[in-house]
Amino acid sequence: MVVRRSPGDFVVKLAAVQETPVFYDLEASLEKGVAIIARVAREGANLIVFPEGWLPNYPCHVWAIQPDNWPSPVDEADGILWRNAVDLSRDGLAPIRAAARDHGVVVVMDINERAPEMSAGTLYNTGVIIDADGTILNAHRKLMPTGAERTVWGFGDGSTLKVVETAVGRVGVLLCWENFMPLARMALYAQNLEILCAPTADPMPEWNATMQHIGREGGCFVVGCGAIQRVSAIPKDFPERDRFDEGSEWNQPGGAVVVAPGGQILAGPMRETIGSLGAEIDRSALRSARRAFDVAGHYARPDVFTLTVDTSARVPVRFTSGG
């Protein structure tokens, strides 16, 4: 799966998935995810990145339904999401891990994670990096849910802010607006980040500029992967379903983009299109970019600047990591 050119250099074929899960249905979405991995792997990809909250869907109801009384329709929607969230402590990603192993691909899957041994109500937005042998290498919980997301997701901590060595290089994940957080970015740059995966729910027009800035700033490849969903994909019996109809076909427009070290766009942006965005990246470009500007190297100025990251786990992530 990896085309080696010379020691330390290799080409990676990646795919940013831009397909809709089965709305708030974990089992059906797992089956669809396995099928997508198989298809995209057959097309030659060895790194496959899914959008924010793909299992079992980004909780778009938190923006459409306001909790203006108690109990409210949002409580019912939260219950559906909770029942269909992923429990990593019980190997809830077993089918995805098996698909990664069977096809020899690295998968970045973003999930709604529940930790029932810790809480009966709090979910987490968690980006999971699965190596090509099916092993979970890291499960990063979003540090700061945005706006209404805080009604459903808890806060992550620094223990999962990691870059890990995978079959395709050193990979890290920042979720949606975490990519706007300079210190979170620097925490990953300082771990020799090579490929940043940036799943998001709604890439605004400025999102591409952010992806390009990170590629330039970090001297790394960036995979921006936006959620996509037609309004028609939301079941008619979902709580307050009519609030999702705003005269637009798309509830979420996608927007996948791939950026090179230095900030050049290699592929995309792909909007309002179902499928996957592919690109071939060559890691030799990492050294070329960092010879001029190495944010964690000769430009770091540790005599002037110090970054301290609290890596203690406030709510430990428990997952089955075996291949």
N, C-alpha and C positions, 0 to 999 in steps of 0.2 A: 504493500500500500504506500510506502514511502520511497520516493525516487532519490537515491543518494548520488550526489555529485562529487563531493570531496569531504574529508573528515570535518564534521561539524556543520556542513551545509546540506540542506535538503529542501525539496519542493513539497509544499502542502497544498492539496486540493480541498477547498472548504466549500460548505454550502450553508447559507442562512435560510432556514425554513420559514416560509411565509404561507402557512396553511392554518386553517381553523381547527381546533379540537372539537370534540363533540360536547356541546355546551353543558358544563357542570356535570358531566358524566365521566367519572374516573375510569371505569372499566373499558368503556367504548373508546375513550381518548387514549388509553394505554395501547389498545389494539391498533388504533390509527397511527400512533407514534411509532410502533414497531414496523408497520408497513411503510411508513415514510422513510425510516432509517434504511430499510432493505432496499427501497427504490433508489434513494439518493446514493447509497453505497455502490449499487450496481452502476450508477452513472460516473463513478470514479472518486467520489468525495471520501476523504479520511478524517475530516473534522466537520461535525454537523452541529449547528447551533439553533436552538429553538427560542421563540420570543418569550417575553415576560409572562409569568403565570400560566404557561401553556397547559399544565395539568392542574385542574381540569378546565381552566379558562381564567383569564385575568378577571378579577371581580369588578366588572364594569358597573354592576348594580349600585356600588357605593356612590357613584356620581349621578346616577339616574333617579335613585330613590332616596329622599331625605328622611332621616329618622325624626319626624316632627311630632311623634307621639309614641307611647309605649304601652303595649307592644305595637309594632308597626310592620309594614310589608318588608322592610329591610331586615327585620329579625328572621322572617321566614326565609328570605334569600340567603342570609348568613348561614342558616341551618342547612340548606341544600349544599352550600359550598363546603361547610365543615364535614358533612358526611362523605363528600367526594374529594377531600384533601388527602395528601399523601403522608403516610406514617413511615418515615425512614427507619425507625427502630424495629419495624416489622417487615423490612425489606419491600416496602411499597413500590420501589422502582425495579423489582426483579425482572419484569419483561423487557424493560429498556436496557438494563445491564446485560441481559442475555443477548439482546440484539446487537449491542456494541461489541460484545465478545464474538458473536457468530460472524460478524462482518468485518471485524478488525478495525473499528473506527472509534475515534474519540467523540463523545457526545456531551454537549452542554445543554442540560434540560432545566428549565426554570419551573418551579412548582409552588403551589399553595401547600405548605407543610403544616401538619398538626403534630403536636407533641403531647399526647393525652396523659402521659405520666407527669407532665409539668402543669398542664392547664386543660380545663374542659371547654375553653372558649376562644383562646388566642391562637391565631394562625400566624405563620411567617411566610414572607416572600423569599424563597430560597433557590439560589442558582447552584446546581449540582454538576460537578465535573466528573465524568465517567471515562476512565481510560479504555484503550482498545482491548484490554483483557477483561473488561466488565467490572473493574474495581472502581469504587467511589473514592476519589482522591480528596475532594473537598466539597462541603456543602455550605455555601456562603449565604447568610441571612442578611437581607437588605437592612442597612443601618438606620435609615430614616424614611419611613413611609411618608408619602406626600399627601397633604390635605386630607381628603375623605378616606384615603387608604388607611389612615390611623384608626378608623372605626372597625377595621377587620384584622389588620396586621400588627404584630408586636415589633419591637425594636431588636435588631441584631447587635452584635458586639464585635470587638476587634479580634476575637479568637479565630474567626473564619475569613479574615481579610488576608488571604494567602494567594501566592503564585505557586503552582505545582508543576512538576516535570511530568509531561505526558509523552505519548508516542509521537506527537507532532511538534513538540517543543514546550516551552514554558508558558502556561496558560493561566490567566486570571479572569475574574468576572466582577464587573460592577453593574448594578441593576438600575436602569432608567436614570433618574436624576442624581443617583450617586456619582454619575460621570461628571456632574457639575461641581463636585466637592474636591477642591484642590488637594487637600491633605489625604483623602482616600486614594486619589490617583498617585500621589507621591509614595504612599505606603506600598503600592504595588510596583511602581517604577524601581523602588529600592530593592526589590527582590528579583531584579533582572527579568522583568516582564517582556515577553516576546509577542504574544498574541492576546489582546484584550477582547473579551466577548462582552458585548453591551446589549443585552436584551432590554427591550422597552415596550411600553403599551401604546404610546401615542407619539411617534416622532414628529414634532412640530417642524416648521421650515428651518428653524435655527439648529435643529438636531444635527444635520449634516456638517454644519460649521464646527460644532463641538467635536464630532468624530474626527474631522480633519485636524482640529487643533490638538487633540490627544495624540494622533499619529505623529504630528510634528513635535510636540512637547516630549512625548515619551520615547520617540524613536522606535515605535512598535507598530505592528499591524493591528487594525481595529475592525471588528465585525459588529456592525450595528444591526440588530435584528428586531424589527417592529411587528407587533401583533396585528393581525388582520382579521376582520369579521364583518360579514354582511348582517344587517339588521334582521334579515329574513332567517338567519341561523338561530335566532333566539326563540325558544319554544313559545307558542301562543299561550300556554298555561303558566308561564313564569310570572312571579309576583310583579304587579304593576307593569306588565309587558308593554302597554301602550305608551309609557314614558320613553321608551327607546326609539319610537318612531318620530323622527324629526325632519322628514322629507328628504333624507339622504339614504342612498343605498348602503353606504359603508358606515358601520359603527366605529370601526378602527381601520385605517387605510394601509397598514403595512409600512413600507419605507426602508427595506433592507439596503444596506450599503457596506462596502468593503473599502478600507483605506490603507494605504501603504505608509511605512515610516517616511516622514517628510510631509505627509498630509495629502498626497495625491489620491483621488478617488479611482480605485481599480475596477469597481463594478457598482451598478446602481446609480442613484437610488431607485428602487422598484416599489411603486405605489399602486394600490388598487389592482393588484395582480396576484392571483393564487398560484403558488408554485414554490420554487426555491431559487435563490440567487447564488450562482457559483463563481468562484474565482480561484486562480492559482497564485500562490505566494511563494517567494523564494527568500529563505531566511538570510541569505548573504546580504540582503539589503539592510538588515539590522545594523551590521557593523559599519556600512557606508554612512548611514544616517547618524550614527553616534560618534563617528570620528569628528564631525563638525560640532555636534551639540549632544552631550551625554548628560541628561538631567540628574542622573544618580551617580555620575562619574566625575569628570573634570569640571562640570558646571555645578556640582552640588555645594561647594564651599562649606564643608562641615565646620570650618573655623568660625563661620558666621551664623550658619543655620543648623538647628537640631530639630528633628522630628521624633517625638516619642509616641508610640502606639501601645495602648493597653491591650495586650493579647489575652487577658484572662477571660474565661467563659462565664458570663452571668447566668445564662440558661444554656447548658451544654447541648450541642447537637449530637444526637445518638443515631448512628446509622450502621447498617450492615455493609461492610466495605469489601468483602471477599469477592473474587472473580467467579 
